[in-house]
Amino acid sequence: MRKNTKEWLQYGSALGMLASGVLLAFLCFFLNNYNVNDTVLWYVAQCLVYAGSVFGVTVYISTKFGDVRNVINDKMKEDKDEKD
């Protein structure tokens, strides 16, 4: 498997959930005389929460790893400058 297969699966499932929520909402709206059922709204909300958590957690973790990497690199540069 490739190195980033997990990320592609996460993004694909999040986009699939968003698409299914939007599709279900539109179908319910147009097929039920412009009335959306509560259960459909609940499903759409759950799709948004899932997609938001997938994208949000990924961005948060990559940002934190970037911060840690910068701190380590700065510390290594300081140690190297002190030795010279």
SEZA-413787 format. One line per field, with one value per atom (N, C-alpha, C, CB): atom name; residue in three letters; x, y, z. Coordinates in pm, 1 decimal. Each point is the difference from the previous one (the first is absolute). Glycine has a CB too. Layout:
BEGIN
atom = [CA/...] $
res = [ala/...] $
u = [X/...] $
v = [Y/...] $
w = [Z/...] $
This chain:
BEGIN
atom = [N/CA/C/CB/N/CA/C/CB/N/CA/C/CB/N/CA/C/CB/N/CA/C/CB/N/CA/C/CB/N/CA/C/CB/N/CA/C/CB/N/CA/C/CB/N/CA/C/CB/N/CA/C/CB/N/CA/C/CB/N/CA/C/CB/N/CA/C/CB/N/CA/C/CB/N/CA/C/CB/N/CA/C/CB/N/CA/C/CB/N/CA/C/CB/N/CA/C/CB/N/CA/C/CB/N/CA/C/CB/N/CA/C/CB/N/CA/C/CB/N/CA/C/CB/N/CA/C/CB/N/CA/C/CB/N/CA/C/CB/N/CA/C/CB/N/CA/C/CB/N/CA/C/CB/N/CA/C/CB/N/CA/C/CB/N/CA/C/CB/N/CA/C/CB/N/CA/C/CB/N/CA/C/CB/N/CA/C/CB/N/CA/C/CB/N/CA/C/CB/N/CA/C/CB/N/CA/C/CB/N/CA/C/CB/N/CA/C/CB/N/CA/C/CB/N/CA/C/CB/N/CA/C/CB/N/CA/C/CB/N/CA/C/CB/N/CA/C/CB/N/CA/C/CB/N/CA/C/CB/N/CA/C/CB/N/CA/C/CB/N/CA/C/CB/N/CA/C/CB/N/CA/C/CB/N/CA/C/CB/N/CA/C/CB/N/CA/C/CB/N/CA/C/CB/N/CA/C/CB/N/CA/C/CB/N/CA/C/CB/N/CA/C/CB/N/CA/C/CB/N/CA/C/CB/N/CA/C/CB/N/CA/C/CB/N/CA/C/CB/N/CA/C/CB/N/CA/C/CB/N/CA/C/CB/N/CA/C/CB/N/CA/C/CB/N/CA/C/CB/N/CA/C/CB/N/CA/C/CB/N/CA/C/CB/N/CA/C/CB/N/CA/C/CB/N/CA/C/CB/N/CA/C/CB/N/CA/C/CB] $
res = [met/met/met/met/arg/arg/arg/arg/lys/lys/lys/lys/asn/asn/asn/asn/thr/thr/thr/thr/lys/lys/lys/lys/glu/glu/glu/glu/trp/trp/trp/trp/leu/leu/leu/leu/gln/gln/gln/gln/tyr/tyr/tyr/tyr/gly/gly/gly/gly/ser/ser/ser/ser/ala/ala/ala/ala/leu/leu/leu/leu/gly/gly/gly/gly/met/met/met/met/leu/leu/leu/leu/ala/ala/ala/ala/ser/ser/ser/ser/gly/gly/gly/gly/val/val/val/val/leu/leu/leu/leu/leu/leu/leu/leu/ala/ala/ala/ala/phe/phe/phe/phe/leu/leu/leu/leu/cys/cys/cys/cys/phe/phe/phe/phe/phe/phe/phe/phe/leu/leu/leu/leu/asn/asn/asn/asn/asn/asn/asn/asn/tyr/tyr/tyr/tyr/asn/asn/asn/asn/val/val/val/val/asn/asn/asn/asn/asp/asp/asp/asp/thr/thr/thr/thr/val/val/val/val/leu/leu/leu/leu/trp/trp/trp/trp/tyr/tyr/tyr/tyr/val/val/val/val/ala/ala/ala/ala/gln/gln/gln/gln/cys/cys/cys/cys/leu/leu/leu/leu/val/val/val/val/tyr/tyr/tyr/tyr/ala/ala/ala/ala/gly/gly/gly/gly/ser/ser/ser/ser/val/val/val/val/phe/phe/phe/phe/gly/gly/gly/gly/val/val/val/val/thr/thr/thr/thr/val/val/val/val/tyr/tyr/tyr/tyr/ile/ile/ile/ile/ser/ser/ser/ser/thr/thr/thr/thr/lys/lys/lys/lys/phe/phe/phe/phe/gly/gly/gly/gly/asp/asp/asp/asp/val/val/val/val/arg/arg/arg/arg/asn/asn/asn/asn/val/val/val/val/ile/ile/ile/ile/asn/asn/asn/asn/asp/asp/asp/asp/lys/lys/lys/lys/met/met/met/met/lys/lys/lys/lys/glu/glu/glu/glu/asp/asp/asp/asp/lys/lys/lys/lys/asp/asp/asp/asp/glu/glu/glu/glu/lys/lys/lys/lys/asp/asp/asp/asp] $
u = [83.5/-83.5/87.9/-182.8/129.0/74.2/4.2/-67.3/153.5/20.1/-123.3/244.1/-314.9/-112.2/-136.3/148.8/-157.3/-126.6/-104.0/125.3/-83.6/-93.1/-64.9/137.3/-58.3/-54.8/-99.5/212.0/-179.6/-91.5/-131.4/195.8/-189.8/-121.8/-82.6/117.5/-50.1/-71.5/-67.3/163.4/-88.4/-57.2/-112.1/221.5/-202.0/-103.4/-126.8/177.1/-165.1/-120.2/-68.2/103.1/-25.5/-60.1/-73.0/180.8/-118.9/-67.9/-122.1/218.9/-210.1/-114.8/-115.5/155.3/-124.4/-104.0/-62.8/120.2/-38.8/-55.5/-91.1/203.7/-158.9/-80.1/-131.3/211.2/-204.8/-123.1/-97.0/129.1/-77.5/-87.2/-67.7/146.4/-70.9/-57.2/-101.1/212.3/-178.4/-90.5/-130.1/197.9/-187.8/-120.3/-85.9/123.3/-61.2/-76.1/-72.9/165.7/-96.9/-65.4/-112.9/214.5/-190.7/-105.5/-120.4/173.4/-149.1/-110.2/-74.8/126.9/-55.9/-63.4/-89.2/195.4/-145.1/-76.1/-105.4/198.8/-180.7/-97.4/-110.2/180.3/-162.1/-100.7/-67.9/132.4/-158.0/-70.3/67.4/-212.7/342.8/80.8/-2.5/-45.6/45.1/3.3/111.7/-250.1/338.1/111.4/-31.8/166.9/-155.0/-29.8/109.3/-124.3/89.6/97.4/112.8/-182.5/151.6/103.3/102.1/-165.0/118.6/92.7/92.5/-170.4/116.2/83.0/101.2/-188.9/147.4/92.3/113.2/-186.9/153.7/102.2/98.0/-163.8/112.0/85.8/92.1/-178.2/124.4/82.5/110.8/-197.5/167.1/101.2/107.0/-172.0/130.7/96.5/94.4/-167.3/112.1/83.3/95.7/-183.6/137.2/86.0/113.2/-194.8/163.1/102.8/104.6/-168.7/122.0/93.4/83.5/-159.7/96.7/73.4/104.5/-199.5/166.7/98.3/115.7/-181.7/153.9/108.4/94.8/-151.7/97.0/85.5/64.7/-145.5/70.8/51.9/110.0/-220.2/202.2/101.6/127.3/-179.4/165.2/117.9/78.8/-120.1/51.5/67.6/64.6/-163.8/92.9/53.5/126.7/-232.1/228.6/115.5/118.4/-153.9/130.0/111.7/59.3/-105.2/22.4/49.9/85.1/-201.6/153.5/75.8/132.3/-215.5/215.3/125.3/96.3/-122.6/70.5/84.8/61.1/-140.8/61.9/51.6/109.7/-223.2/200.7/99.4/127.2/-183.3/167.1/116.7/80.6/-125.2/57.3/69.1/75.9/-175.7/115.0/66.9/124.7/-221.0/209.2/115.5/110.9/-152.9/116.5/100.5/68.4/-132.7/56.1/59.4/95.8/-204.7/165.6/85.5/129.4/-204.8/193.2/118.9/93.2/-132.7/77.1/82.5/70.9/-156.2/85.3/62.3/114.2/-217.7/195.7/105.6/120.6/-173.7/147.2/108.8/79.1/-135.3/63.5/67.4/83.8/-187.0/142.2/75.1/128.8/-213.7/212.2/119.9/105.0/-142.8/99.4/93.4/61.7/-130.3] $
v = [-118.8/118.8/125.2/-125.4/228.6/126.2/63.7/33.3/65.0/66.0/79.8/11.8/48.2/86.5/-63.5/194.3/-324.9/-67.9/29.6/-180.9/185.3/27.1/137.4/-145.9/245.2/134.5/4.5/96.3/-165.4/-1.1/-68.1/-2.2/-104.0/-67.3/91.5/-222.4/293.9/93.1/110.5/-49.4/110.8/108.6/-51.1/118.6/-235.0/-57.1/-30.2/-95.4/38.8/-29.4/128.4/-215.8/318.1/127.5/65.3/30.1/-30.0/57.9/-82.0/92.2/-224.5/-85.3/27.0/-172.5/192.3/32.5/135.4/-135.9/233.8/131.0/-10.4/110.4/-183.5/-15.7/-72.8/-3.7/-100.4/-73.1/85.2/-213.3/294.9/88.5/104.3/-36.0/97.0/101.5/-63.0/133.7/-249.0/-69.0/-38.9/-85.2/29.7/-38.7/120.5/-194.5/305.7/121.2/52.7/55.6/-51.3/47.2/-93.0/106.2/-235.6/-94.3/11.0/-153.6/162.6/13.1/130.8/-138.3/245.0/130.3/0.9/108.2/-160.4/7.5/-109.4/102.5/-216.2/-107.8/6.1/-137.8/216.4/11.0/136.8/-162.4/216.8/128.5/110.7/-125.8/138.3/105.4/-4.0/139.1/-259.1/-19.4/-98.8/47.6/-9.2/-86.4/-63.1/143.1/-273.3/-75.2/21.4/-170.8/156.7/18.1/-102.3/93.5/-214.6/-102.8/29.0/-165.9/225.7/37.6/111.8/-66.9/162.8/107.2/-55.0/162.1/-260.6/-61.7/-69.5/-30.3/-41.8/-69.0/99.4/-185.2/294.0/102.8/60.0/51.7/-28.4/54.3/-97.9/129.9/-258.1/-99.6/-7.9/-129.0/143.8/2.8/118.7/-113.2/229.3/119.1/-14.6/137.7/-196.0/-21.2/-95.7/41.1/-150.0/-97.4/62.9/-185.6/252.7/60.8/108.5/-49.5/128.9/103.9/-57.1/143.1/-253.8/-60.3/-61.1/-45.2/-16.9/-58.7/108.8/-187.6/293.5/106.7/79.8/13.4/15.1/80.7/-68.4/104.6/-232.0/-73.2/-13.8/-124.8/99.1/-12.9/130.7/-172.7/283.1/130.1/31.6/80.0/-108.2/29.0/-80.9/51.2/-179.5/-85.6/40.2/-187.0/215.9/39.6/133.4/-124.0/214.5/127.6/-20.8/115.1/-199.4/-25.0/-70.8/-12.4/-83.7/-65.7/99.9/-216.7/310.1/103.3/88.8/-4.2/38.3/81.7/-73.7/112.3/-238.9/-79.8/-12.6/-127.5/106.0/-12.1/130.1/-165.6/279.3/129.1/21.1/92.6/-130.9/15.0/-87.7/51.1/-173.3/-90.8/53.2/-194.4/242.2/55.5/122.0/-85.2/173.0/117.8/-39.6/131.0/-230.0/-46.2/-61.7/-41.0/-34.6/-60.7/106.7/-204.6/310.5/109.5/71.9/27.1/-5.3/65.9/-83.6/109.7/-240.9/-88.1/-0.3/-142.3/144.3/-1.4/131.2/-153.7/267.4/130.1/10.3/103.7/-164.0/4.8/-80.5/29.7/-136.4/-83.9/69.4/-206.5/289.3/67.0/116.0/-71.5] $
w = [0.0/0.0/0.0/121.7/-177.1/-4.1/138.1/-239.6/250.2/128.1/43.7/-51.4/-42.7/34.6/-30.4/-43.6/43.4/-29.8/106.5/-118.1/243.5/109.4/-16.6/151.9/-187.9/-17.1/-115.3/91.5/-200.8/-113.7/36.5/-156.2/236.3/44.5/91.1/-17.7/105.4/88.1/-80.2/183.2/-274.0/-79.8/-90.9/6.8/-64.2/-86.2/75.9/-142.0/261.5/78.1/46.1/74.9/-40.0/41.1/-116.9/172.1/-289.7/-116.6/-40.2/-78.1/92.0/-28.3/94.8/-86.6/213.6/97.2/-31.0/173.3/-207.4/-36.5/-121.4/93.5/-193.3/-121.7/29.7/-137.0/220.0/30.7/80.7/-4.4/95.3/77.5/-86.5/195.5/-284.6/-89.4/-95.1/14.9/-69.7/-91.5/69.5/-127.4/247.9/73.4/33.6/93.8/-55.5/31.8/-123.0/179.4/-293.8/-121.7/-42.9/-69.5/75.1/-38.2/91.6/-89.8/218.7/95.1/-22.3/166.6/-193.3/-19.7/-123.8/112.2/-222.7/-124.0/-13.4/-103.0/168.7/-11.6/105.4/-96.2/201.9/106.6/0.3/136.1/-251.8/-12.7/80.9/-36.1/19.1/60.5/153.0/-200.9/254.3/144.9/31.9/22.3/70.4/36.9/135.6/-130.9/137.7/121.0/104.7/-136.8/265.2/108.3/-5.7/140.2/-177.6/-5.0/-109.5/87.3/-195.5/-107.3/48.4/-175.5/246.5/54.4/100.5/-34.2/114.4/94.6/-74.2/164.7/-272.3/-78.3/-63.2/-45.7/-7.6/-60.3/106.7/-173.5/292.3/108.2/37.9/85.3/-79.9/32.8/-108.7/128.6/-254.2/-110.6/13.1/-148.2/182.8/17.4/117.9/-98.3/206.9/116.3/-34.9/153.7/-223.9/-36.6/-92.6/24.9/-129.1/-94.8/68.1/-188.1/271.9/71.9/93.0/-14.7/78.3/90.6/-77.0/164.4/-277.6/-79.8/-48.8/-71.3/13.5/-52.2/112.7/-202.8/308.5/109.3/77.7/14.8/16.4/75.7/-81.9/123.1/-251.9/-85.5/-4.9/-136.8/121.4/-4.9/134.4/-173.3/282.3/133.1/26.9/80.8/-110.8/26.3/-86.5/62.0/-189.7/-85.8/45.2/-191.5/241.3/51.4/124.5/-93.2/183.4/122.8/-28.7/126.1/-218.6/-36.6/-63.0/-33.5/-45.1/-58.5/107.2/-205.5/308.5/110.3/75.9/20.1/7.5/72.3/-83.0/117.1/-246.4/-88.9/0.0/-144.7/142.4/1.9/130.8/-152.0/263.4/129.9/5.1/111.1/-159.4/0.1/-90.4/45.0/-163.1/-91.9/59.3/-193.0/258.2/63.4/111.2/-55.9/133.8/109.8/-54.0/141.4/-250.2/-59.8/-55.1/-55.8/-3.5/-51.1/113.4/-193.0/305.5/115.0/55.3/54.2/-43.5/50.3/-93.1/110.3/-240.5/-98.4/6.1/-149.1/165.4/8.9/127.5/-132.0/242.2/124.0/-9.0/123.2/-199.6/-15.3/-87.8/26.8/-118.8/-92.4/66.2/-193.6] $
